[in-house]
Structures are given as C-alpha cells and as structure tokens.
C-alpha cells in the first residue's frame, strides 16, 4: 500500500505542474520573450517574434495546460484506484504507463497553440486582423 501511495503522489506531479504553470501563464505570462531572465514560458520561434505574440501564446497555452492538467489529473486518479492492493510490479508498471501518457499529453497543447498563432499573426509577428479592421 505504501508503494501505491508513492506512485499516486508521483503520478500527480505532472498534472499539478500543468495546472499551476497553466494558471500562471494565463494570468501573468512571463515578461519579455528575449530577456536573458525569461527562462520559462511558451518559447517557440513564432511566440518569441514580439511581445504581443509572446503574451498571446503564453495565455493561450496556459489555458490549455490548465484544462489538460485537470483532466489528466482526474483520469490518473481514476486509473490508479484500479490498482489499489496490487503487487509492486503491477503498480509500478501502471505508474510508468500513466507517466508516459502524461508526458505525451503534456506536449499536445503545442499544436493548437502554434495553429492559433499562425491564424492570428503573420510570419513576422504582425497581427493579421488589424488590417481587416482598417
């Protein structure tokens, strides 16, 4: 049972990280994309074009990470409850598979974020819809 509790806690680290950083990136995105001290944030060539693309990408990615983190955490909890009382090898293998799935899901929000950036901004980081309003 102690190993199950350990795996339970370990399998909640990735979802909790996604929830916490997703909330932070959405509410208060890291400042200045090209700063020496901006080591965190959604850092891709498109998101770092200028401060507007940086803020938009971090907020968009943050919202997705927050939502994905909640769903991932709930699914992980539910799946782990099926392994209460099982032997260490079974619990460890289940925990490993859950961790791999979590790492894959952790990267999925990159795709819609990049798609949204390219819909909203041109290749130089200028807002596309600005021209339509004038």
C-alpha positions in Angstrom: 0.0 0.0 0.0 2.9 2.4 0.7 4.2 1.9 -2.8 0.8 2.6 -4.2 0.6 5.9 -2.2 4.1 6.8 -3.5 3.0 6.1 -7.1 -0.2 8.1 -6.6 1.8 11.1 -5.5 4.4 10.8 -8.3 1.7 10.4 -10.9 0.1 13.6 -9.8 3.2 15.7 -10.2 2.9 16.3 -14.0 -0.9 17.2 -13.8 -0.2 19.5 -10.9 2.7 21.2 -12.7 0.4 21.7 -15.7 -2.3 23.2 -13.6 0.0 25.5 -11.7 2.0 26.8 -14.6 -1.0 26.9 -16.9 -2.7 29.2 -14.4 0.4 31.4 -14.1 1.0 31.6 -17.8 -2.7 32.5 -18.4 -3.0 35.1 -15.6 0.5 36.6 -15.6 2.6 35.5 -18.6 6.4 35.8 -18.3 7.7 39.2 -19.4 9.8 39.9 -22.4 10.4 36.9 -24.6 14.0 37.7 -25.5 15.1 38.6 -22.0 18.1 36.7 -20.5 16.0 36.0 -17.5 12.9 34.7 -19.3 13.8 31.0 -18.8 10.2 29.9 -18.6 7.2 30.4 -20.8 6.0 29.0 -24.1 9.2 29.5 -26.1 8.9 28.8 -29.8 10.3 30.9 -32.7 6.7 32.1 -33.5 5.8 33.0 -29.9 9.1 35.0 -29.5 8.6 37.3 -32.5 7.5 40.2 -30.3 5.8 40.9 -27.0 2.3 40.6 -28.5 2.9 37.1 -29.9 4.6 36.2 -26.6 1.8 37.2 -24.4 -0.9 35.7 -26.7 0.9 32.4 -27.0 1.6 32.1 -23.2 -2.0 32.9 -22.3 -3.4 30.5 -24.9 -1.0 27.7 -24.0 -1.6 28.4 -20.3 -5.4 28.0 -20.6 -4.9 24.7 -22.5 -2.3 23.4 -20.0 -4.6 24.3 -17.1 -7.6 22.4 -18.6 -5.5 19.5 -19.8 -3.9 19.2 -16.3 -7.2 19.0 -14.6 -8.5 16.3 -16.9 -5.2 14.4 -16.8 -5.1 14.5 -13.0 -8.7 13.2 -12.7 -8.0 10.4 -15.2 -4.8 9.5 -13.5 -6.5 9.3 -10.1 -9.3 7.1 -11.5 -6.9 4.7 -13.2 -4.7 4.4 -10.2 -7.7 3.4 -8.0 -8.0 0.2 -10.1 -4.5 -0.8 -8.8 -5.1 -0.5 -5.0 -3.8 -3.6 -3.3 -1.9 -4.9 -6.4 1.7 -6.1 -6.1 4.6 -3.6 -6.5 5.5 -4.7 -10.0 1.9 -4.2 -11.3 1.5 -0.8 -9.6 5.0 0.3 -10.8 4.2 -0.7 -14.4 0.8 1.1 -14.3 2.6 4.2 -12.9 5.1 4.1 -15.7 2.5 3.8 -18.4 0.5 6.7 -16.8 3.7 8.8 -16.7 4.4 8.2 -20.3 0.8 9.1 -21.3 1.0 12.2 -19.2 4.3 13.3 -20.9 2.7 12.8 -24.3 -0.5 14.8 -23.3 1.8 17.5 -21.8 3.1 18.2 -25.3 -0.3 18.1 -27.2 -1.2 21.8 -26.4 1.8 22.9 -28.5 -0.1 22.0 -31.7 -3.3 24.1 -31.2 -1.2 27.0 -29.8 1.0 27.1 -32.9 -2.0 26.8 -35.2 -3.7 29.7 -33.3 -0.6 31.8 -33.5 -0.4 31.4 -37.3 -4.0 32.2 -37.7 -3.8 35.4 -35.7 -0.3 36.6 -36.7 1.7 36.7 -39.9 5.2 35.2 -40.2 6.7 38.4 -38.9 4.5 38.5 -35.8 2.2 41.3 -37.1 -1.5 40.8 -36.2 -3.5 39.7 -39.2 -6.9 41.0 -38.1 -5.5 44.5 -37.7 -5.5 45.0 -41.4 -9.1 43.9 -41.8 -10.4 46.5 -39.3 -8.9 49.4 -41.2 
